[in-house]
Amino acid sequence: MFAEIRVKGRQGESLVKIGAIDAAAEFPQSDIATLLVTEPEVLRLHGGRLPSFPRILVARGEEAKSVEGLEALWSAFYEADLDRDARILAVGGGAVSDLAGFAASTWKRGITFEYLPTTLLAMVDAAVGGKTAIDFRGRKNLVGSFCQPRRVLCDVAFLDTLSDLEFASGMGEVIKHALLAGGEYLSLIEGLEGRRPRADSGPGREALEAIVAGSIACKAAIVNRDEREEGDRRLLNLGHTIGHALESILEIPHGHAVAAGLASAIRLAERRGGCEPSLLPRIESLLRVWGLPSSVGEAIGISRKAREGGPAADEPWLRKTIASAVAADKKRSGDGIRFVLPHDPAAMEIIRIPLAELEAFVRETL
Ligand SMILES: NC(=O)c1ccc[n+]([C@@H]2O[C@H](COP(=O)([O-])OP(=O)(O)OC[C@H]3O[C@@H](n4cnc5c(N)ncnc54)[C@H](O)[C@@H]3O)[C@@H](O)[C@H]2O)c1
């Protein structure tokens, strides 16, 4: 095993393992009734190496995180007559773990759940930290819970089948963690120079495990100080205020949206003063080598909607829509919004920004 990291939660601790996962050893046939929740693509690519529990399929991607997706899962739990000693094993990307974790955390007031994440983004972020959620009325993660998975088992062997687009999306969150952590982890990520390691070779596997373990260590240290996002955990929202708006409106991968949000947050920090001038070019070039957008305009450029002849960056209604979506963020209170401003690696400030200022900034920098 490469690493084991513990995440503390009010209702119990979560054990995160990073390394080669031996399903037979991790999931011995026992008397714990277990349902495996996954989606069609993961089943097609990796079905052969999954533990042989009864399987429930949910929709692929963000579509799973809906009221209908949740109801279908609860119905499957009902049909399986799951009692409070049962366990859910969610296998997939962040969409599967967010949905299955929420369904499990609410079924009979909460049953045990574990994650086998299969995307880079889920390994470094979505599966760790105990936030579960579905989307509601077009707004991301509006309904959810804080509840820690009993275990998170990260085997980087799953990552070799990911498309370059989805791998890059995971790198968006990795770069966010690297900026929060600074130091050796940021140097490690910069040292990759955009080269994607593969788990089918020893050095590639080691490199992937180091990327995943470093990101999880950064996130776990923050969550261990503040599980419920009452203080330091807000740091993890770096890039997400603008990012969530872009993700919902443009339908681009989560990490791409966060990347554009991250660079925009640095630009806003520059505009307000106190940001190291070298930070923006440094992070822009790091995003660029992974093909990640470093502005709202670039995010619009990669959106499926835009490619299909949808919105162009200079359309005023689009600026307005993105600006209002940013203003509707969950972190809003009254006429202000909590925002993480980066000044330098490992030097962040959480401040309350007037909504009018943020909306104007988004409109002007599109
Ligand atoms: N709970 C949290 O703290 C948290 C944090 C960050 C993101 N999220 C959520 O995570 C979601 C995004 O997660 P994601 O990026 O994993 O997206 P995803 O779950 O939609 O998966 C992305 C794509 O990868 C495919 N896929 C999954 N595993 C694969 C594999 N091994 N090989 C090939 N293809 C594979 C899926 O079929 C899908 O098309 C968003 O809903 C976001 O809000 C949650």
The ligand as an ORCA input file, in Angstrom:
! r2SCAN-3c Opt
* xyz 0 1
  N     -18.271     15.724     -2.994
  C     -17.261     16.520     -3.250
  O     -16.550     16.982     -2.354
  C     -16.940     16.860     -4.685
  C     -15.735     17.483     -5.005
  C     -15.451     17.729     -6.344
  C     -16.358     17.367     -7.335
  N     -17.535     16.774     -6.977
  C     -18.497     16.369     -8.006
  O     -17.901     15.337     -8.798
  C     -18.535     15.346    -10.075
  C     -17.470     15.235    -11.143
  O     -16.771     14.029    -10.967
  P     -16.007     13.353    -12.215
  O     -15.157     14.346    -12.871
  O     -15.419     12.106    -11.694
  O     -17.197     13.117    -13.229
  P     -18.115     11.846    -13.628
  O     -18.431     11.015    -12.464
  O     -19.231     12.434    -14.405
  O     -17.157     11.023    -14.612
  C     -16.640     11.653    -15.755
  C     -16.661     10.697    -16.949
  O     -15.664      9.703    -16.767
  C     -16.209      8.414    -17.081
  N     -15.408      7.443    -16.304
  C     -15.457      7.182    -14.978
  N     -14.461      6.344    -14.647
  C     -13.793      6.048    -15.776
  C     -12.642      5.253    -16.092
  N     -11.940      4.642    -15.135
  N     -12.232      5.187    -17.385
  C     -12.907      5.859    -18.369
  N     -13.970      6.656    -18.130
  C     -14.404      6.742    -16.854
  C     -17.656      8.520    -16.731
  O     -18.438      7.570    -17.441
  C     -17.976      9.952    -17.149
  O     -18.299     10.011    -18.512
  C     -19.336     16.625    -10.179
  O     -20.700     16.332    -10.007
  C     -18.845     17.439     -8.988
  O     -19.813     18.317     -8.485
  C     -17.831     16.501     -5.682
*
